[in-house]
């Protein structure tokens, strides 16, 4: 079914809302490999507060951000053994979806308590993956071999929930998945679609010339997305329904939306945009789109990644250079920094 929605300053937005069916969930074998968490200095278990985590491009392992907002530094290494080529990190959940160097397929590293590497026999494919991990680290989505897959991350391992053919002329450039694994959103050329378990085809939820960023809310089907070259994002109360709030802001220079995400209680939405001189970081109330804070940074953000806290966000998941963090839990929201690690070619 097709509907049209007129949004202030954005003209007519075409929305689609199909019916969906459910299918039986599939279970697969998963193997759990226990490993250890070491301090970078003495090899002992880390007791410092763990604010977040980043990918250390030099050691090709994950590195903890230790401390609290305003007083944090790079600390202990989360060693997965094999070098990590790519990582989709959920710092607050202490989990990351990762791809090892020289290996096909993906694995999940979990360092919440005892450290585990979670793998599955059916989670192997050829080529570079398009993937996403859910806001609370409970599920991940994957585009592989022409289809979208939804996987649950459990204490005992990984379980594939469903797989569906995308039936698109072009491959997605980005994915987002809900915490329950029920919905996977995909950014295609000129549109954003959503696929649900049991659906015969993907449903277009928005048409956009240049995709920027998108995210589900925590433990919810609420959803936010925005074009790359825009000063607005659309908030959907529950996919696959229509959007009901447009959050706009004024910009003094060209911005490219790099990341968007919800606070842990879903009361706030954070956005990160890159500019020619760095980035613009904003915090809004999700109920009415009212701006709560705006910051300019010389560090170029590449996303919004919730760290330890309700409205604390990393703006990058790389250990290189200076890392900026949005501390929305402070009495007055603020932008703080974490010194990066100099990369040596030796």
C-alpha positions as CSV (number, residue, x, y, z in Angstrom):
1,X,0.0,0.0,0.0
2,X,1.4,3.4,-1.0
3,X,0.9,6.6,1.1
4,X,2.2,10.1,0.7
5,X,3.3,12.3,3.5
6,X,4.0,16.1,3.2
7,X,6.8,17.1,5.5
8,X,7.8,20.8,6.2
9,X,10.7,21.8,4.1
10,X,11.0,18.4,2.4
11,X,8.1,18.2,0.0
12,X,6.3,14.9,-0.6
13,X,7.8,11.7,0.9
14,X,6.5,8.5,-0.6
15,X,5.9,5.8,2.0
16,X,5.0,2.1,1.5
17,X,3.5,-0.2,4.1
18,X,3.0,-3.9,3.1
19,X,1.7,-6.8,5.2
20,X,4.1,-9.4,6.6
21,X,4.0,-13.0,7.5
22,X,6.1,-14.8,10.1
23,X,8.1,-18.0,9.6
24,X,9.6,-20.5,11.9
25,X,13.0,-19.6,13.3
26,X,15.9,-21.7,12.4
27,X,18.6,-22.9,14.8
28,X,22.1,-23.7,13.8
29,X,25.2,-25.1,15.4
30,X,27.5,-22.5,17.1
31,X,30.9,-23.0,18.6
32,X,32.2,-21.0,21.5
33,X,35.9,-20.4,21.9
34,X,37.0,-19.0,25.2
35,X,40.0,-16.7,25.3
36,X,41.4,-14.1,27.7
37,X,41.3,-10.4,28.4
38,X,44.6,-8.8,29.1
39,X,45.9,-5.5,30.2
40,X,48.3,-3.8,27.7
41,X,50.8,-3.3,30.5
42,X,50.9,-6.3,32.8
43,X,48.6,-9.0,31.4
44,X,46.3,-8.9,34.5
45,X,42.5,-8.7,34.4
46,X,41.3,-5.1,33.9
47,X,39.5,-3.5,36.9
48,X,39.2,0.1,35.6
49,X,35.8,1.5,34.5
50,X,35.3,0.5,30.9
51,X,33.8,3.4,29.1
52,X,33.9,2.1,25.5
53,X,36.1,0.3,23.0
54,X,37.7,0.9,19.6
55,X,39.6,-1.0,17.0
56,X,43.4,-0.7,17.3
57,X,44.5,-0.7,13.7
58,X,48.1,-1.3,14.7
59,X,47.7,-4.5,16.7
60,X,44.5,-5.4,14.8
61,X,42.7,-6.1,18.1
62,X,40.1,-4.3,20.1
63,X,41.2,-1.8,22.8
64,X,39.2,-0.6,25.8
65,X,38.5,3.1,26.5
66,X,39.0,3.2,30.3
67,X,37.8,5.8,32.7
68,X,34.8,8.1,32.8
69,X,33.7,10.9,30.4
70,X,36.2,13.7,30.7
71,X,38.9,11.5,32.2
72,X,39.4,8.5,29.9
73,X,42.3,7.0,28.0
74,X,43.0,4.0,25.8
75,X,43.8,1.0,28.0
76,X,43.6,-2.8,27.9
77,X,43.6,-4.9,24.8
78,X,40.7,-7.3,24.1
79,X,42.6,-10.0,22.3
80,X,40.8,-12.2,19.8
81,X,44.0,-14.0,18.9
82,X,43.7,-13.7,15.1
83,X,44.1,-10.2,13.7
84,X,40.8,-8.4,13.1
85,X,40.2,-6.8,9.7
86,X,36.9,-5.2,10.3
87,X,34.7,-4.6,13.4
88,X,31.2,-3.4,14.1
89,X,31.3,-2.4,17.8
90,X,28.6,-1.8,20.4
91,X,30.8,-0.4,23.2
92,X,28.1,-0.3,25.9
93,X,27.1,-3.9,25.3
94,X,30.7,-5.0,25.3
95,X,30.2,-6.8,22.0
96,X,31.5,-6.5,18.5
97,X,30.8,-8.2,15.2
98,X,34.1,-8.8,13.4
99,X,35.9,-10.2,10.4
100,X,39.3,-11.8,10.8
101,X,42.2,-11.1,8.5
102,X,42.3,-13.6,5.7
103,X,39.1,-15.5,6.7
104,X,35.7,-15.6,5.2
105,X,32.7,-15.2,7.4
106,X,32.1,-13.3,10.6
107,X,32.4,-13.9,14.3
108,X,31.2,-12.1,17.5
109,X,33.5,-11.2,20.4
110,X,31.9,-10.8,23.8
111,X,33.9,-9.4,26.7
112,X,31.0,-8.9,29.2
113,X,32.3,-11.2,32.0
114,X,34.3,-14.1,30.6
115,X,35.6,-13.4,27.1
116,X,34.2,-15.5,24.3
117,X,34.5,-15.7,20.5
118,X,31.2,-16.9,19.0
119,X,31.2,-18.5,15.6
120,X,28.8,-20.6,13.5
121,X,29.3,-23.2,10.8
122,X,26.8,-21.5,8.4
123,X,28.3,-18.0,8.9
124,X,30.8,-18.1,6.0
125,X,30.7,-16.4,2.7
126,X,33.0,-14.9,0.0
127,X,33.8,-11.2,-0.5
128,X,33.5,-8.1,1.7
129,X,30.4,-8.2,3.9
130,X,27.7,-5.6,4.4
131,X,26.7,-6.0,8.0
132,X,25.3,-4.3,11.1
133,X,25.0,-5.1,14.8
134,X,21.8,-4.1,16.7
135,X,21.8,-1.1,19.1
136,X,22.0,-3.3,22.2
137,X,24.3,-6.0,20.7
138,X,21.6,-8.7,20.7
139,X,21.4,-9.4,17.0
140,X,23.2,-8.7,13.7
141,X,22.2,-8.4,10.1
142,X,24.1,-9.5,7.1
143,X,23.8,-9.3,3.3
144,X,25.5,-12.3,1.7
145,X,24.9,-14.2,-1.5
146,X,22.0,-12.0,-2.7
147,X,20.0,-12.3,0.6
148,X,19.5,-10.6,3.9
149,X,20.1,-12.7,7.0
150,X,19.1,-12.0,10.6
151,X,21.2,-13.6,13.5
152,X,20.6,-13.7,17.2
153,X,23.6,-13.3,19.6
154,X,23.0,-15.5,22.7
155,X,25.0,-16.5,25.7
156,X,25.5,-20.0,24.1
157,X,26.3,-18.9,20.6
158,X,24.8,-17.6,17.3
159,X,21.5,-18.6,15.8
160,X,20.2,-17.6,12.4
161,X,16.6,-16.4,12.7
162,X,15.7,-16.0,9.0
163,X,17.0,-15.4,5.5
164,X,15.2,-13.7,2.6
165,X,16.2,-12.8,-0.9
166,X,16.5,-9.1,-1.4
167,X,15.5,-9.2,-5.1
168,X,17.2,-5.9,-5.9
169,X,19.2,-4.7,-8.9
170,X,21.9,-3.3,-6.6
171,X,23.4,-4.4,-3.4
172,X,22.8,-2.4,-0.1
173,X,25.5,0.0,1.0
174,X,24.4,-0.1,4.7
175,X,22.2,-2.1,7.0
176,X,20.5,-1.7,10.4
177,X,18.8,-4.4,12.5
178,X,16.4,-4.3,15.4
179,X,17.4,-5.8,18.7
180,X,14.9,-8.7,18.4
181,X,16.2,-9.5,14.9
182,X,12.7,-9.2,13.4
183,X,13.5,-6.3,11.1
184,X,16.5,-5.5,8.8
185,X,16.7,-2.2,7.0
186,X,18.8,-1.8,3.9
187,X,20.0,1.3,2.1
188,X,19.7,0.8,-1.6
189,X,20.3,3.1,-4.5
190,X,17.7,5.9,-4.2
191,X,15.7,4.3,-1.4
192,X,15.7,2.6,2.0
193,X,13.8,-0.7,2.4
194,X,12.9,-2.9,5.3
195,X,12.6,-6.7,5.3
196,X,10.8,-8.8,8.0
197,X,10.7,-12.5,8.7
198,X,8.3,-14.2,6.3
199,X,8.0,-11.3,3.9
200,X,8.0,-12.1,0.2
201,X,9.7,-8.8,-0.7
202,X,11.3,-5.8,0.9
203,X,9.1,-2.7,1.7
204,X,10.3,0.7,0.7
205,X,10.0,3.1,3.6
206,X,11.6,6.2,2.2
207,X,13.1,7.5,-1.1
208,X,16.4,9.4,-0.8
209,X,18.9,10.6,-3.4
210,X,21.9,10.2,-1.1
211,X,21.7,7.9,2.0
212,X,23.4,9.1,5.2
213,X,22.7,7.1,8.3
214,X,20.0,5.1,10.1
215,X,19.4,3.2,13.4
216,X,16.8,1.3,15.3
217,X,16.0,2.3,18.9
218,X,17.0,0.0,21.8
219,X,14.6,-3.0,22.2
220,X,12.1,-1.3,19.8
221,X,11.0,-1.1,16.2
222,X,11.2,2.7,16.4
223,X,13.6,3.9,13.7
224,X,15.5,7.0,12.5
225,X,17.1,7.7,9.2
226,X,18.5,10.7,7.3
227,X,19.9,11.6,3.8
228,X,23.6,12.3,3.6
229,X,23.3,15.9,2.4
230,X,20.4,17.2,4.5
231,X,19.7,19.0,7.7
232,X,16.9,16.7,8.8
233,X,16.2,13.1,9.9
234,X,13.0,11.2,9.9
235,X,11.7,9.4,13.0
236,X,9.5,6.3,12.5
237,X,7.4,5.4,15.6
238,X,7.5,1.7,14.6
239,X,8.5,0.1,11.3
240,X,7.2,-0.8,8.9
241,X,4.8,2.1,9.6
242,X,5.2,5.6,8.4
243,X,7.4,8.4,9.8
244,X,5.6,10.8,12.2
245,X,8.3,13.2,13.2
246,X,10.8,15.2,11.2
247,X,13.8,16.6,13.2
248,X,15.4,19.6,11.5
249,X,18.3,21.8,12.3
250,X,20.1,24.9,10.8
251,X,23.5,24.4,9.3
252,X,26.0,27.1,8.5
253,X,28.2,25.0,6.3
254,X,27.7,21.8,4.2
255,X,27.3,18.7,6.4
256,X,27.3,15.0,5.5
257,X,25.3,12.9,8.0
258,X,27.7,10.2,9.3
259,X,25.8,8.7,12.2
260,X,22.5,8.7,14.2
261,X,21.5,6.7,17.3
262,X,19.3,6.6,20.4
263,X,20.1,6.9,24.0
264,X,19.6,3.8,26.2
265,X,16.2,4.9,27.3
266,X,15.3,6.1,23.7
267,X,14.5,9.5,25.1
268,X,17.3,11.2,23.1
269,X,18.6,11.0,19.5
270,X,22.2,11.9,18.7
271,X,23.4,12.9,15.2
272,X,27.0,13.2,13.9
273,X,27.8,15.0,10.7
274,X,31.1,15.5,9.0
275,X,32.2,18.9,7.6
276,X,35.2,20.3,5.7
277,X,36.7,21.3,9.1
278,X,35.6,18.4,11.3
279,X,32.1,17.7,12.5
280,X,28.9,18.8,14.0
281,X,27.4,16.8,16.9
282,X,23.8,17.3,18.0
283,X,21.5,15.9,20.7
284,X,17.7,16.0,20.4
285,X,14.7,14.9,22.5
286,X,13.0,12.1,20.5
287,X,9.5,13.0,21.7
288,X,9.4,16.3,20.0
289,X,12.7,16.8,18.1
290,X,13.7,19.7,20.4
291,X,17.5,20.4,20.2
292,X,19.2,19.9,23.6
293,X,22.8,20.5,22.6
294,X,25.0,21.2,19.5
295,X,28.8,21.0,19.3
296,X,31.5,21.6,16.7
297,X,34.5,19.4,16.7
298,X,37.7,19.3,14.7
299,X,37.6,15.5,14.8
300,X,35.7,14.0,11.9
301,X,33.1,11.6,13.2
302,X,32.2,8.3,11.4
303,X,29.2,7.3,13.4
304,X,27.3,7.3,16.7
305,X,28.2,4.4,19.1
306,X,26.6,4.3,22.5
307,X,29.3,3.9,25.3
308,X,28.9,3.2,29.0
309,X,26.0,5.3,30.2
310,X,22.5,6.3,28.9
311,X,23.4,9.1,26.6
312,X,27.2,8.8,26.2
313,X,28.3,8.2,22.6
314,X,31.6,7.5,20.9
315,X,31.9,9.4,17.6
316,X,34.4,7.0,16.1
317,X,35.5,3.3,16.7
318,X,39.1,3.8,15.6
319,X,42.1,4.1,17.9
320,X,43.8,6.5,15.6
321,X,44.0,10.2,16.3
322,X,41.9,11.9,19.0
323,X,38.5,10.4,19.7
324,X,35.6,12.7,20.6
325,X,32.7,11.6,22.9
326,X,29.3,13.2,23.5
327,X,28.5,13.1,27.2
328,X,24.7,13.6,27.2
329,X,24.4,12.3,30.8
330,X,26.2,15.4,32.3
331,X,24.1,18.1,33.9
332,X,25.1,20.2,30.9
333,X,25.8,18.0,27.8
334,X,29.4,18.3,26.7
335,X,31.9,17.1,24.2
336,X,35.0,15.3,25.7
337,X,38.0,13.8,24.1
338,X,40.1,10.6,24.4
339,X,43.7,10.7,23.2
340,X,44.3,8.4,20.3
341,X,47.2,6.1,19.6
342,X,49.9,7.1,17.2
343,X,50.3,4.5,14.4
344,X,53.8,3.3,13.6
345,X,54.8,1.8,10.3
346,X,57.7,-0.1,11.9
